[in-house]
Amino acid sequence: MRMAAVPNIVVTVARSFVAAAVFGYFVDLLHQTHNHLVNPVGRPFGDDWVNYWSAAYLALHGRTAEIYDLNAFHVFQQTIVGSPLDGYHYSYPPVMLLLSAPFALIPYVPGLFAWLTAGWYAFYRALKLAMPGRSMLLLALATPAVLINAVGGQNGTWTAALLGGGLGLLERRPYLAGALLGLMVYKPHLALLVPVALLAGRQWRAIVAAAVAAGLMLGASYLIFGPEVWAHYLRNLTALRHVILEEDISPRMVSVFIAMRSLGASVATAYWVQGAFAAVACVAVAVVWLRNTPAALKNAVLLLGTCLTAPYLQDYDLVFGAIIVAWLWQQPVESERAERSLQIGCGLLLLLPLVAAAAKHLTGIAFGPLFVLPLFAVALRMSFGGQSAALGASSTQLSSARL
């Protein structure tokens, strides 16, 4: 058995993509200074960063009541960017205010670069953890979701760092791993299968640490911001779910639910299909984590299953796709056919954030699940193919294999 090889053309394309992405990103930022810090169509400098910074700033200054008041929040945001902007809102639970508050101590524009740089570095460290001893810099820079995340001023790199770092540390430092996974309480829909995996894997110490971390974050946000803020958030959440998820089919959504809605399915039918995929993914994760499967395969199945479970899944959330690829790529393959399947599956997952919106605009159909399912099948085949024991038998052999 040998590890899959990386074709030279892939390396060349990746380097070219990084150069083009950096240039395109700063051109996009420059365009957002057309009218103060807003572009001609009402998009602010840093896009969704205006939500994170505004909410954190208001929280730091004791004005949390304005955060979940859509009108008051919008008025405040316009004072930040100095011009009318499109309708932006804050859809995160109050625990997110605790995590993002340090960045509101920095002025808005440099705060954006601090947010993106710190998030990318945290993601890079998690990626290095997924495949130690190898240079992961090119993959960390060339992952298309990283560009999509930066353009949107989003939190995809932070999510990847928490999920990738938590799972990567599970065997060596279970308490720290559990604490990192517990912080996913800020975005719980992307951690739905984590308890299933930890229970099936009998990771008791990590479970305790995750519960403590999540409980501390929830309790601190309740005590600091008060029950009214949580009540306002929960009221907004119901309305936002209806408007954003069920009615407005965003081209950036890549979930099973959105795929079904784009095909004309009713909301009820889409939820049923989403539930069916979630049930299959849940069973697959539970069985893989119950078996004596290499940790990298367990982790990959868990996050790929998450992509098929969460009804709300955006293109920028898929930064953790690079970590999935790193986990799977270090596994030996038995044949050229298996290697080709792995290469295609990894390529589809990495490309999804780059093409999802364009494909939806061109065809009206959200193809997201079709880009995830091939690699999910590959990961399951590697987990159940009878080679699991051999895959985990010699870490020395794996670390000495060449890409």
N, C-alpha and C positions, 0 to 999 in steps of 0.2 A: 504494500500500500504506500501511496505517496500523497503529498499535499498538492492541491490544485495550483497550477502555474498562472501567473499574471501575464497576459500577452503584452509585448512591448508597445503595441499600438494603444493599449489602454493607458499606459503610463504617459505616453505622449499626449493623448487626448486630455487626460486629467490635468497635466501641467498647462496646456493651452486654455482649458476651462478656468483654471485659477486666475490666470492673467486677465482673461475676458471678464470674469466675475468681479474682480477688484475694480477694474475700469468702469464697468457698467454700474456697480453699486455707487461709486462716488459721483458719476454723472446723474444718477437718480436722485441722490441727496442734493446735488446742486439745483436740480429742477424744482425741488421742494422749497427753494428760497425765492421763488418767483414773486410772491407777495408776502413779505416778512418771512415767516417759516411755514408757508403753505403754498402748494402748487396750484395751477389754474383750476383744477377740479375739486379743490377742497381737501386735498390729502396733506397732512402735516409732516414736518421734518421728523423722520424716524417712524412714521406711520403709527402703529399701535403703541409705540413708546409713549405717546401722549397720554394714553390711559394709565400705564404703570406709574409714570412719574407724577401725574396729576393726583392720582389716588393716594400714593405714598406721601406726597407733599401735604395734602389735606389732612391725612391721618396724623402726621407729625405736628401739625398746627391746630389740632383739636377740632377739625371741621369734618369729622367723619359722616355727619348727617348729609353732607352734600354729595358724597361719593355715589350713593345708590339713588339719588334724586336725579333723574336723567336730565332735566332742564338745568338745574343748578350746576351739575357737573359739566355740562356742555358750555355753559357761560364761562365757567372758570377756565376750561381748556382754551377757549378763544382768547382769554387774556394772556395765556402763556405763549401762544403762537402769533398773537398780534393781528389776526385776521379771521374772518369767518371760515369755518371748516365743515366738512361733512359730519354726519351724525356718528359720533364715537361714544362708546359706553363701557362701563366696567362690569365684567361678568364673573369675576373671581370671588371666592369666599374671603372673609376678613383675615384669614390666616396669611393670605398672600401679602397683605399690608405689612405684616411683621417681616416677611422675607425681603421685600423690596424697599423697605424704609431707608436703609443706608444709602441707596442711590439717590434719594430725594434730598440728601444733604449736599449733593453736587448740583450745580446749575444744569438746566435742561439739556443743552447741547452736549457739553462734555459728559453729562450723565449717560447719554445714549451710548457713547463710545466705551464708557466704563462698564455699562451693562452688557454690551455685546462682547467686549474683550474678556471680561471675567467669566461670562457664560461659556465662551468658546474654549477658554483654557481649562475650565472644569470638565467640559466635554472631552477635550484632548487627553486629559489625565485618565478619564474613564476608558477611553479608547486604548490608551497604552496599557491599561490594566487588563483589557480584554485580550490583547496579544502582546505580552511582555517580551522584551528583547528585540523588538523590531521597530523600524522607523515608521510611525503612523502619521507623520506630519502631512504627507501628500494626501492621504485619505481624509484626514481631519479638515483640510482646506478645500479639497475638491468635491466633497460630498454635496450634491446639489441642494439638499435640504438646508445646509448651513447658509448658503446664499439666500434662499427663500426666507429663512428665519431672520437674517440680517436686514433684508429689504423690508420686512414687516415689523422690525423692531420687537421681535417676539421672544418667547421663553423656551423654544425648542431645545436649545443647547443645555439649559438648566435641567429640563426634564430628562434629557439623555444622560446627563452627569449623575443625577440621582438614581435613575433606574440602572444604568450601566455600572456606576460605582457601587451601588448597593449589592447588586447581584455578583459583581466581580469580587467583592470582599467577603462574600457569604461564608466561604470555607475557612478563611484565615482569621477574619475579625468579625464574627457574627453580630456582636453588639453594635459596632459602628455601621455595619451593613444594614441592620434592622433600623437604626436611627435614620439613615439616608432614605430608606424605603418609606419610613413613616412620614417623612417630609412631603411625600407625594400627596398628602392630604390636601395640598393646595390645588391639586388637579386629580381628584380621586377617580375619575372615569378612566384614566390611563393606568390605574393600579388595581382594577377590578379582579384580575387573576392572581395578583401577588399573594393574597392570603391563601388561595387554593394551592399555589405552588409551595409556599412555606409549610403549610400543614401536611401536604403530601410528602414533602421532603423531610419532615420531622425536624425542622429548623426552629426548635423551641426558643433558643436564646434570641434569635433574630426576631421571632414573633413578639416576644416580650419587649424588646427594644423598640420595635416599630410601633407597638401599641402605646408605649410610654411617650415616644417622640410625638406621635399624632395627638395623643391626649394632652400633652403639654402645650402644643401649638393651639389646639382648639380652646383649651382652658385659658391660656394667656390672651388670645384674641377676644374671648368673651369678657374677661375681667377688665382688659384695657379699653376696649371699644364699647362694651355694653351690649345688653340683649337687643336693644332697638336696632342696632346696626345689623345683627344677624337676622332679625325679622324682616328688615328692608331687603336684605340680600335674597332671602328665600322667596319673598314676593316677586322680586325682579326675575329670579331664576325661572319661575313658572312661565312668566310672560316671554322671556327671552328664548326659552326652549320652544315655545309655540312659533314665535316669529322667525328665529334664526335656523332652527333645526327642521321644523315641520313644514314651514311655508316657504321660506326663502332658501332655495337650494343653491348654496354657494358653490361656485366652480372649484373652490379650493378644498372642498370636503372630499374625503376619500374613503368613507366608511361604507359598509354593506347597506346600512339604512338609506344613505343618500343615493347609492347606486340604484336601489329599488325605487326610490321616489323619482329619480330621473327617467326610469323606464315607465312611469305612469302609475305605479302602485299607490294605493291609498296609504294614509298614515298608519292605519291599523295593520294592513298587510306588510308594510315595510318593517314595522316593529316585530311582527311574527317571524319574518325571515331573519331579521337581525338576531332575534332570540334563538333561532335554530342554529345559526352560525356560532353564536356565543356558547350554546350548550355543547356543540361539538368541540370547540376550542377548549372549553373548560375540562371536558373529559380527557382530551388529548394531553393537556398540561398536567392534569392529575396523574395520569398513567405514566407519563414520561418521568415525572418527578418521583414517583414511587419506585421506579426501576433503578438499577445500578448503572445509570447513564452518565457519561462525562458531563461535568458542570457546564461546559460551553454549549453543549447541545440542549441541556435543560433550559438554560437562559434564553437561547435563541427561540426555542419553541414557545416559551412564555411570552416573549415580546411580540413574536409573529401572531400568536393567538390573541394578544391584546389588540392588534390591528384589526382582527376580525370580530372582536367583541364590542368595542366602544362604538356607539352610534354617532358620537361627535368626535371626529378625527380629522384634523387639518393637515395640509401638506407640510407645514413647518414642524409639526409634531414628529415627523419621521427622521429627525436628526439621529435618533437612536438606531436607525437602519444601518448606519455605518458600523455601530458596535455589533449588531447582529451579523453583519458580513464578516467582521473580524473574528467573531466566535466560530462561525462555520468554516471560514477559510483555513483555519489551522487544523481542521480535521482531515485525516487521510482519506483519499478516494481510491476505490478499487478498480476503476476502469475509466477509459476515455469518455464513455457515455455518461458516467456519473460526474466526471469533472465538467463536462459540457453543461449538464443540467444545473450544477452548482453555479457555474459562471453565468448562465442565462438568468437563473433565479435571483442571484445577487445583483446583476445588472438591472433587472426590472425594478427591484425594490429601491435601488439608489436613484433610478431615473424618474420614479413616480412623482416626486414633488416638482420636478422640472416640467413635466408634461401634463399633469393632471388638469390644471386650469385651462390650458390651451385645448386639450382634447374635449373638455366639457363645452367650451365656447364653440368649437367647430361642429360637434356632433349632437350636443344636447344631452349626452350620456356621461355619467360619472363611472369611469373604468377602474377606480381605485382597487377594489378587491381582486381584479384579474392580475394586478401587478404584485399582489401579496401572496396569493394562493400557490403559485409555483414553488416559491422558496419554502413556504410552510410544508408543502408536500415533500420537498427535498429533505428538510430538517427532520420530519417524521420518519422518512425512509432511513435516514442515517441513524435515528434513535432506535428503530425497531428492526434494522437490517441484520442483526446478529453480530455486528462488528463493534458494538458499544464497549464491550470489555477490552477489545484490542485498542480502541481509540483512546481509552484512558490509562492503558497499561504503562506506557513509558513517556513521561513528560520530557525526559532527556532527548528521546528520539524526535519528538515534535519540535522542540526548541532548536534542534540542529538542522532540521529540514529547511530547504531554501524555497522562497517564493518563486 
